[in-house]
Amino acid sequence: MHVELRIGDHWAYRIGKRIGTPAFPVEVLQFGPETSKHKVKVKYLGGEYAGLDEWVPKTRLVVPWESHDAWWEEQRNQPEAIKLGEPVS
């Protein structure tokens, strides 16, 4: 499933790269210039950074915020599935 980023959308932003790292709600504010097209400016809507604007890698915007709960449940189950040798989607 591919969902295009748009200004004003709310996304789940994962601060760390590792599976199981929690995500926080952010609002997409701006896209980076051509020289930095893999970055977006976001405003944190929750967590300890609420209200902060920051440039972040697009790849860390993992799912639209309304899909966060299902995504997080899948993330929490992945390490256990890997340990048991089950296929991970």
N, C-alpha and C positions, 0 to 999 in steps of 0.2 A: 504494500500500500504506500503510495507516494502522495503526500499532501504538500502543496506549495505554501511557502511562507508569505504572509502579507502583513503590511504595516497595521498595527492595532490588534493582531491576533494574540491570544494567550497560549503559551507553550510551556511544557515541562522542560526545564533546563537542568541538566545533570552536571554538577560542578566537577566531579571526578570522572575518569575514563573507565573505571572498573565496574563490572557487573555488580549490582547490589548497592551502588552509590545512590543515595536518594536524590530526587529532583525537586526543584522549587518552581512555583509559578512565576512566569515572566511575561511581560508585554513586549512585542517586537516594535521598536521605535524607528529604526533606520537600517538601511543596508549599506555595507562598506563600499568605498569607491573601487574602481577597477583594479587598483593595485592591492586592495585588501578585500576582494570579493567573497572571501570565505568567512568573513566576520559580519556580525550583525550587532547593532546596539539594542540592548534590552533594558527594561526597568524591572527590577525584582518586585514582585507583588506580595511575597511572603517570605518567611524565614528570617534569619538574622540580618540579611542584607536588604530587607524591605525598604523600598524608596530609592535605592541606589541605581544609577544608570551606569552601564558598563558594556564595552565591546567584548563579545564572546565568539568562539568558533561556532559556525552554523551546525556542525556535526554534533554538538552537545545539546541541541534542541531536539529532544528525542521523540516526542509525540505532542499533538495538540492537548492542551490542559484537560479538556473534557474526556480524553482517553487515558489520563494519568493513572487512575485506580487500577484498570485492567493491566496496563503496562507494568506498574509497580508489583502487582501480584505475580506476574510472569517473571520479573527480575528476581524477586525473592525466592522463587522456586527453582531457578536455573542452577545455582550452586549444588543444591541437593540432587537434582536430576543428573548433573554431570558426575557427582560422586557415585551415584547408583548405576551409571553407565547407560542411562536412558537417552534417547535422542532429544535434542533441544531444538525447538522451532526457531 
